[in-house]
């Protein structure tokens, strides 16, 4: 039962995370407005709060998924995959924290006007602590997600295209309008295929223990994770 619960949580979160992320992008009034985005946060603070909360939870949902991905790196590039997974986890947590800034952007624009509000908010996020404490680790975390996914691909757990699609989707999703469409599809496809493979594994495949020498025992014939 514990193995099944962990597998379902990890796989389900990987499927849900991109869907919640896309919902957050579509709810964001500035992203949805495109060229007419100036002042959108101040005019629609309610939409901003919903968008920021959805984007926050999209990063939070990635945490169990990343832990599940780390769990599956057991036969090849094990040390590399675990280091990449650690970087990915730390980065995702930082991106989640950054979503709180949208609430302040909206309030500053509403109370002080677009120009003054944006100037104050931009100055705050340009501070060294914000950049090196949150933004840089966040983007390093996306690199960690990519490398962890490639370690899984090298271990023949996922297709090679899934990790690059997943990260490319995260990065291009906020770019209006083509990026929102293409990026959303890439993220859903990349994370979704990894999550579905976890969901379709048997508990025995999920719980497979390493054997002596640091490699995992050969998977049983008909391994869904290797053939889907």
C-alpha positions as CSV (number, residue, x, y, z in Angstrom):
1,X,0.0,0.0,0.0
2,X,2.7,2.6,0.8
3,X,4.4,1.9,-2.6
4,X,1.1,2.3,-4.4
5,X,0.3,5.6,-2.6
6,X,3.7,7.1,-3.3
7,X,3.5,6.1,-7.0
8,X,0.0,7.5,-7.4
9,X,0.9,10.7,-5.7
10,X,4.1,11.2,-7.7
11,X,2.5,10.4,-11.0
12,X,-0.7,12.2,-10.3
13,X,1.2,15.4,-9.3
14,X,3.2,15.3,-12.5
15,X,0.0,15.1,-14.5
16,X,-1.7,17.8,-12.5
17,X,1.2,20.3,-12.2
18,X,1.2,21.5,-15.9
19,X,-2.6,21.7,-16.0
20,X,-2.6,24.0,-12.9
21,X,0.3,25.9,-14.4
22,X,-1.6,26.5,-17.6
23,X,-4.7,27.5,-15.7
24,X,-2.6,30.1,-13.8
25,X,-1.2,31.5,-17.1
26,X,-4.7,31.8,-18.6
27,X,-6.0,33.5,-15.4
28,X,-3.2,36.1,-15.3
29,X,-4.7,39.3,-16.7
30,X,-1.4,40.8,-17.9
31,X,-0.4,37.6,-19.8
32,X,-3.9,37.3,-21.3
33,X,-3.9,40.9,-22.4
34,X,-0.7,40.7,-24.4
35,X,0.3,44.2,-25.7
36,X,-2.5,45.8,-23.5
37,X,-1.0,44.5,-20.3
38,X,0.1,47.9,-18.8
39,X,-1.9,48.4,-15.6
40,X,-3.7,45.0,-15.9
41,X,-2.6,43.9,-12.4
42,X,-4.0,47.1,-10.8
43,X,-7.3,46.8,-12.7
44,X,-7.8,43.1,-11.9
45,X,-6.4,42.3,-8.5
46,X,-8.9,39.5,-8.0
47,X,-7.7,37.7,-11.1
48,X,-4.1,38.2,-10.1
49,X,-4.7,36.6,-6.7
50,X,-6.3,33.5,-8.4
51,X,-3.5,33.3,-11.0
52,X,-0.7,33.7,-8.4
53,X,-2.3,31.0,-6.2
54,X,-2.6,28.6,-9.1
55,X,1.0,29.2,-10.3
56,X,2.2,28.7,-6.7
57,X,0.4,25.4,-6.5
58,X,1.7,24.3,-9.9
59,X,5.3,24.5,-8.5
60,X,4.3,22.9,-5.2
61,X,2.7,20.0,-7.1
62,X,6.0,19.4,-8.9
63,X,7.7,18.5,-5.6
64,X,6.2,15.0,-5.2
65,X,6.6,14.5,-8.9
66,X,10.3,15.3,-8.8
67,X,10.8,13.1,-5.7
68,X,9.2,10.3,-7.7
69,X,11.5,10.9,-10.6
70,X,14.5,10.7,-8.3
71,X,13.2,7.5,-6.9
72,X,13.2,5.9,-10.4
73,X,16.8,6.7,-11.2
74,X,18.3,3.4,-9.9
75,X,20.3,1.7,-12.7
76,X,22.3,4.4,-14.5
77,X,23.6,7.8,-13.7
78,X,22.3,7.4,-10.1
79,X,24.5,10.0,-8.4
80,X,24.1,12.4,-11.3
81,X,20.3,12.0,-11.1
82,X,20.1,12.5,-7.4
83,X,22.2,15.7,-7.5
84,X,20.1,17.0,-10.4
85,X,17.0,16.1,-8.4
86,X,18.2,18.1,-5.3
87,X,18.9,21.1,-7.5
88,X,15.4,20.8,-9.1
89,X,13.7,20.6,-5.7
90,X,15.4,23.6,-4.3
91,X,14.7,25.6,-7.5
92,X,11.0,24.7,-7.6
93,X,10.6,25.8,-4.0
94,X,12.1,29.2,-4.9
95,X,9.8,29.7,-7.9
96,X,6.8,28.9,-5.7
97,X,7.9,31.7,-3.3
98,X,8.2,34.2,-6.1
99,X,4.5,33.9,-6.9
100,X,3.8,36.0,-3.8
101,X,5.2,39.0,-5.6
102,X,2.2,39.1,-7.9
103,X,0.0,40.1,-5.0
104,X,2.3,43.1,-4.2
105,X,2.5,44.1,-7.9
106,X,-1.3,44.2,-8.0
107,X,-1.7,46.3,-4.8
108,X,1.1,48.7,-5.8
109,X,-0.5,49.3,-9.2
110,X,-3.9,49.7,-7.8
111,X,-2.9,52.2,-5.1
112,X,0.0,54.1,-6.7
113,X,-0.8,53.8,-10.4
114,X,0.9,51.7,-13.0
115,X,4.2,53.7,-13.5
116,X,4.9,54.3,-9.8
117,X,3.8,50.8,-8.7
118,X,5.8,49.0,-11.4
119,X,8.9,51.1,-10.5
120,X,8.7,50.2,-6.9
121,X,8.0,46.5,-7.6
122,X,10.8,46.3,-10.1
123,X,13.3,47.9,-7.7
124,X,12.4,45.4,-5.0
125,X,12.9,42.4,-7.3
126,X,16.1,43.8,-8.7
127,X,17.7,43.7,-5.2
128,X,20.5,41.2,-4.8
129,X,18.7,39.2,-2.3
130,X,15.7,38.7,-4.6
131,X,17.9,37.8,-7.5
132,X,20.4,35.5,-5.9
133,X,18.1,34.2,-3.2
134,X,15.1,33.4,-5.4
135,X,15.4,34.0,-9.1
136,X,18.8,32.5,-9.9
137,X,18.1,29.3,-7.8
138,X,14.7,29.1,-9.5
139,X,16.2,29.0,-12.9
140,X,18.9,26.6,-11.8
141,X,16.1,24.4,-10.5
142,X,14.6,24.2,-14.1
143,X,18.1,23.1,-15.2
144,X,17.9,20.5,-12.5
145,X,14.5,19.3,-13.8
146,X,16.0,18.9,-17.3
147,X,19.1,17.0,-16.1
148,X,17.0,14.8,-13.8
149,X,14.7,14.0,-16.7
150,X,17.6,13.2,-19.0
151,X,19.0,10.9,-16.3
152,X,15.6,9.1,-16.4
153,X,15.8,8.9,-20.1
154,X,19.3,7.5,-20.0
155,X,18.0,4.9,-17.5
156,X,15.3,4.1,-20.2
157,X,12.5,5.2,-18.0
158,X,11.1,8.0,-20.1
159,X,11.5,9.2,-23.8
160,X,14.3,11.6,-24.5
161,X,11.9,14.3,-25.7
162,X,9.9,14.5,-22.5
163,X,12.4,16.4,-20.2
164,X,13.3,19.1,-22.8
165,X,9.6,19.5,-23.7
166,X,8.7,19.9,-20.0
167,X,11.3,22.6,-19.3
168,X,10.8,24.4,-22.6
169,X,7.1,24.5,-21.8
170,X,7.7,26.1,-18.4
171,X,10.0,28.8,-19.9
172,X,7.9,29.7,-23.0
173,X,4.4,29.4,-21.4
174,X,4.4,33.0,-20.2
175,X,5.2,34.4,-23.7
176,X,2.1,35.8,-25.3
177,X,0.5,34.5,-27.5
178,X,2.4,31.7,-29.4
179,X,4.5,30.7,-26.4
180,X,1.4,30.3,-24.2
181,X,-0.1,27.8,-26.7
182,X,3.1,25.9,-27.7
183,X,4.6,26.1,-24.2
184,X,1.4,24.8,-22.5
185,X,1.2,21.9,-24.9
186,X,4.9,21.0,-24.4
187,X,4.7,21.2,-20.6
188,X,1.5,19.1,-20.5
189,X,3.0,16.5,-22.9
190,X,6.5,16.3,-21.3
191,X,5.4,16.1,-17.7
192,X,2.2,14.1,-18.6
193,X,4.1,11.2,-20.3
194,X,6.4,10.8,-17.3
195,X,3.5,11.0,-14.8
196,X,1.4,8.5,-16.8
197,X,4.3,6.0,-16.9
198,X,4.5,6.2,-13.1
199,X,0.7,5.7,-12.8
200,X,0.8,2.7,-15.1
201,X,3.7,1.0,-13.3
202,X,3.1,-2.0,-11.1
203,X,3.9,-1.6,-7.4
204,X,6.7,-4.2,-7.9
205,X,8.3,-2.1,-10.6
206,X,8.0,1.0,-8.5
207,X,9.6,-0.6,-5.4
208,X,12.4,-2.3,-7.3
209,X,15.4,-2.4,-5.0
210,X,19.0,-1.9,-6.1
211,X,21.2,-5.0,-6.1
212,X,24.9,-5.3,-5.1
213,X,27.1,-3.0,-7.1
214,X,24.7,0.0,-7.1
215,X,22.5,-1.1,-10.0
216,X,18.9,-2.2,-9.9
217,X,17.8,-5.6,-10.8
218,X,16.6,-6.1,-14.4
219,X,13.0,-5.2,-14.7
220,X,10.5,-8.0,-15.3
221,X,9.5,-8.8,-18.9
222,X,6.7,-6.6,-20.1
223,X,7.9,-3.6,-18.0
224,X,5.3,-0.9,-18.7
225,X,7.8,1.8,-17.7
226,X,10.2,0.7,-20.4
227,X,7.7,0.0,-23.1
228,X,4.9,2.6,-23.0
